[in-house]
């Protein structure tokens, strides 16, 4: 080496020597081949749910690598200053090992109980040592009927990370006071692909950490097992902590919650439909809530071509009619379609509004039905529902926030009226 050669030149000659280049290439190749969404010691996929009374409790679920054998959550009442954590209490998490195509992971969950109604809390999750999430705000429900807002979306399913996040952000901008989000199934496309669940969580976890998720499974959350039978994805129960108060065998996929004067009922339209009809009939008898909202995946009235769930309609709609269900929310058809107040028995009084929607990239052609008063094709949609005493207001908006449908349901005693607030039935967008 020539005397007096600058240090930077000597360094560059060593760095870019053939052996160094080969080593660097091997590192870069390994990074490119490493599967995305592998778990680590840091908590990720954090989701808030409810399993018990929304006024006095809430649940949180998160994931780590299997190396984290014990996990914890801490909670404190929110304060304006930074020292709220001095009064935090710690809860040890229940830990469950599960395996996906990306390998083993640990799912951790806690349920915070004995909370104050209509109160703001902050919580964090971690290993109890060095690896913690940030402190995250969450608000409990009121103990009595009070006005509130929620969001409802249909299938995310495909191109999740590419096109779904913009819709969620616009939905939250439109309804920043939303208390929870209903997901009407087909959250992902392939039940056994953990990287798709990774995309779903990356797209939505910023919101689901603080706004509760109420999901139901669609047909794409199911797949064939080694024995040929259809089974729910292995990801479902580890990554959500949902009520276990529904039909036996359908825990955390068939459930109900009462939230500030609304009975929210989640059904699993993939299996045990008859058992759920009987359960729902009992559940809605002597329902103390003014409003009833039911959500599941397969529509009672299909808005897509060559689709019809006649058997499900004949089995479940009589129960909806008998108990005056107000609103039914579905996915599956990859269109937006909404009925007026309809009954399966043809009677004029009462009735239910049925809505179908899609929030992701997969789109189908439209099918007109006499029950539909609004039909929209090839648009990503989100819905905002506001409950204000005797009025339930519904808005359907595109991913850019354009309002394409709007109505009010008004209850006066036993009477129920539908007030259309949008233009005449039409079809903005092409099919």
N, C-alpha and C positions, 0 to 999 in steps of 0.2 A: 504494500500500500504506500503510495507516495507520502513523503513527510509533509506535514502541514495541511493535510486534507481536512476540510471542515467537518465538524462532528456530525452535522445534519446529513452530509453526503455519505459518511461512513454508516450512519444509522439506516439510510435509505437503501444502501447496497445490501445490508444484512436482511432488511425487511423483505426486499423483493428478490432475494436469492431463490433459485428453483425450489429448494426444499421448503422454504417458508411459504412460497406460493402454493405448493401442493397441500401443505397443512391448512392454509387458509381456505382453499377450495373445499377440502374435506369438511371443515366446520360449517361453511355456508351450505353445502349439500345436505348435511345432517339437519340443519335448521329448516331447510325447505321441506324435507321429508317428514319431519316431526308432525304428528297429527295436531291440529288446532283443537283448542278447548279441552286439553288435558287438565285434570284437577291439580291443585297445589296445596300448600299449607295455608294459603290465604283464602278466606271465605269468599265464595262467589255464588252466583245464581240465587241471590237473596230474594225471597218472596214472602209477602205478608198475606195471610188468610185469616178467616175466622173459623173456629170449630165449635165454639160455645156462644154465650151471649155477646153480641157485638158491643154492648154497653159496658161490660165489665171485664172483657178479655180480648186478646187477639193472639194469633199464632204466627211464628216466623220459621221458615225453613231455609237452609243453605247447604252448600256442598264444599267439601275439601277432598284432598287426597286421602287414601286409606291410612297414611302415616299419622294423621290426627285422630288419635283414639278417643280423646275426651274433648268436648267442646262446651262453651258456655254462652249465655246471653246476659246482658245487663240492661236494666231499665230504670229510668228516673223521670220524675215529672219535669216537663219543660220549664225553662226559666229564661229570662232575658240576658242574664249574665253567663259567663263561661264555667261557673263552679257548680253546675247542677249535678255533675258526676259524683260529688262528695256524698250525695244521698242515694246513690244507685244501689239497687239490690241485684244480686247475681243468682241466676238459675242455671242448673246443669242441664244440658240438652240430652234428649234421647238420640242415640246414634245408631244408624242402620247401614250396613254394608250392602252395596249392590254392584252389579257388573254390567257393563255395556260393551259395545264393539270397540270402545276406546280403553277398556280395561276396568279395574276396580275403582270404586270411589266410596266415600262416606257421606251420607246425608244426615244432617243434624236438624233437630226441630225442638222448639220450646213453645209452650203456651203460657203467656202471662195472664195471671188471674187476679181477682180482687182489685180491679182497677176502678177508678171513678168514671161515671158516665160523663159524656161530652167533655172530656178532658184531653189535653195534649201531653203526650209523652215523647221521650226520646229513648232509643234503644241502640245497642250495638251487639255484634256477634263475633266470636273468635275462639281462640284456643285457651284463653285465660291467661296468656303470657304476653307474647310479643306480637302476635298476628291478630289484629282486630279490624273490623270494618269501621267506617266513620259512624258517628252518632246520627241516627236517622229519626226524623219526626214521624209520629203516627197519632191519630186522633180516634178515641173511642166514640161509639154512637151515643145519642141521647137515649134515656130510658123511656121516654114517651114520644108519641108521634110529633115530629117536627119536620119542616121542609128540608129536602136534600136533593142532590143530583148524583146520577151515576152514568157510566158509559157502557155501551154494548157494541161488540164487534163480532163479525163473522170470521170465516176461515182466513188465517194468515198463510199457512201451508207452504207456499213456494216462493223462492227468491226473497226469503224472509229478511235477511240482513240488508239486501239491496233496496227494497221498496217499502217495507213495512214501517221502519222507524219514523219516516216523515209523517205518516198518518197518525201514529201515536202522539207525536209532538204537536201536530195541529189539533188533535182531539183534546189534549191537555191544555193547550192555549185557549181553546174554545170553552172548556169547562174546568178551570183550575180548582174549582171547589168539589170536583167529583170525589165521592167517597169509596167507590169500588168500580171494577171493570168486569163485566160479564163477557166471557169468551165462549162462543157457541160451537166449539169443537173444531177438529182439524187444525190444531195449533201448528202441526208440522206435517210433512208429507210421508215420511217412512218411519214407522213406529220404532224401529230398531237402530236408527242412526243417531247416535248421541251428538254428533256434530250439528245436526239440525236443531236439536234441543239447545245446543250451545248458541246457535244463531238466535233462537227465540228469546233466550235469556239475555243475550247481549243487547238485543233490540229493545227489550222491555223492562229489564231489571231496575233501571234507574227510576222507573215509575212504580213498579210493583213493590219496591222496598217501602214505599210510603202510602200507596193507594192499593187496597186489598184486591187480589185477583179472585174471581169466582169462575173457574173453568168447568166445562163438561167435555168428555171425550167424544170425538167424532170417529168415523170409520177408519181414518188414517192413524188413529192412536191404537188400533188393533192390528194384529198380525197372526200368522199361523205358527203354532208351536211345533215341536218335533213330532207330536202325536197327531198333527193335522187339525187340531182344534184352535179356534180363534181365541187369542188372549190379549188382554190389555198390556200396553207397553210397560216394560220394567221400570221406565222412568217415572211413571205417573205418581204412584204413592210415595216414593222417596222424595220427590221434589215439590210436592204440595202437602199441606196439612189442612185437610178439609173435614167438615162434619161427618161423623159416622152414624148418623141417625136415620138413614134411609133403609132400603130393602136389603136384607141379609145377602151377603155375597157381592153387593155393589157399593161397599163402603167407599166413601170419598169420590164416587161418581154419581150417586143419587143421594140427595141431601136437601135440607131446608134451613133457612135462617129467617128470623123476624127482625126487620130493620126499620125502626121509626115509623111504624104503621103500615109496613108492606111485608107480606109474606113472600119470600123469594124461594122458589122451588126449582132445584136442578134435577133433571131426569137424564137417564142414560138410554138413548134410543137404539143402542146396539144390541142389547140383550135383556132378557127377563121383562119384556114389555107388559105382559099380563100381570105379573106380580106388582109392577109399579103402578098400574092402573088401580089395583085394589088398595095399595098403600096410599096413593094420592087421594082416593075417595075418602078414606078414613082421615087423612091429614087435613083435608079442607072442610070436613064437617065441624061446625062450630068454630071456624076460623075467626079469631078476635080482631084481625086486621082489616082496615078499610079496603086496601088494595092487595091484589094477588098477581104476581108476575112469575111465569113459568118459562124456563129456558132449557133447550136440548138441541141436538144437532140436526136430525132429519126433519124437514118441514112437514107440517100438516097440509099446507097448500104449496105445491112446488111452483117455482117461477122459472125453471130451466126446461128446455126442450127434452121431451121423452123421459120425464121424471114424474113419478107419482107414488106417494107412500100411502096407498089406500088402506092397507091393513092397519097401519099405525093410526091413521085418521079415524077409522071405525072403532078402534079400541080406546083411544085417549080422548077424542073430542067429546063424547058423551059426558065424561067426567068434568071436562072444562065447562060444558054447558050447564051441567047440574049445579055447579058451585060458583058460577059467575066469574070465572077467571077473566081478568081484564086484559092482559097482554101476554102473548106467547112469542118468544124470540128464538130464531133458528139460524142455521148456517147451511152448509152442504151444497147449495145450488149455484153458488158463485155468480149471483145477480143480486140486485136489490128489488124486493117485491113486498107490497104491503096491502092488506085487505082493509075493508071497513069493518064495522061490527057485524060479525057473522056467527050463525049457529048451525050445527050440523043437522038439527031437526027441522030447520026452516022457520022456526018461530021468529017473530019480529022483535020481541022485547029482549033487552039485555044483549048478549053476544060478546065476542072476543075479537080483539085486533090481533092479527097474525103478521109477523114481520120476518123476512129473510134478508140476510145481508152478507157481504164479502168484504174483507179488509186487505187481502193480499193480491197477488199478481195473476192468479188463475181465474179465467173468465169463461162463462158459458153463454150460449144463445138464449134468448128470452122465449117464454111460453105464456101467452095471454090466457087468463082465466076470468070468468065473470066476477069472482070474489075480489080481484085486485082493483084498487083505485090508484095505485102508483106502481110503475114498473120501470126500472132503470138498468141499462146494460153497460158492461165494460167500464165500470168506474169503481175505484177503491172507495169504500164508504166507512164512516163511523156514525154512531147514533148517540145523542145526548137525551137522557130522560130526566125530567125534573118533576118532583112530587111536592105539591103545595096544598096541603089540606085535601079538599075535595076535587082538585084538579091535577091530572097527570098530563104533562106536556112532553111531546116527542118531536125531536128534530133528527133528520137524516142529512148528513153532509158528505161531500166528496173529500178526498185527501187534501185538496186545497182549501177546504172550508166552505165551499159553495153549498148553500142550502137548496136541497132538491125536494124535500118533503117535510111537512109539519102538520101536526094536529094536536088537539086537546081532547082528553077524556074527562068528562065532568060528571061527578056523582052528587045527586041531590036526594038524600034518603035512599030508597031502594032503586030509584031511577038512574039510568046511565045514558049519557048522550055523547056522541062523537062530533066534534066541531072541526071541520077541515079548515086549515089556515094557509094552505098553499094554492098554487094555480090549479087549473083543471087537470084531471088525470092526463098524463102525458108520458113521454119517453125521451127525456133529454139524453143525448148520447146515442150512438148507433149500436146495433146488436151484432 
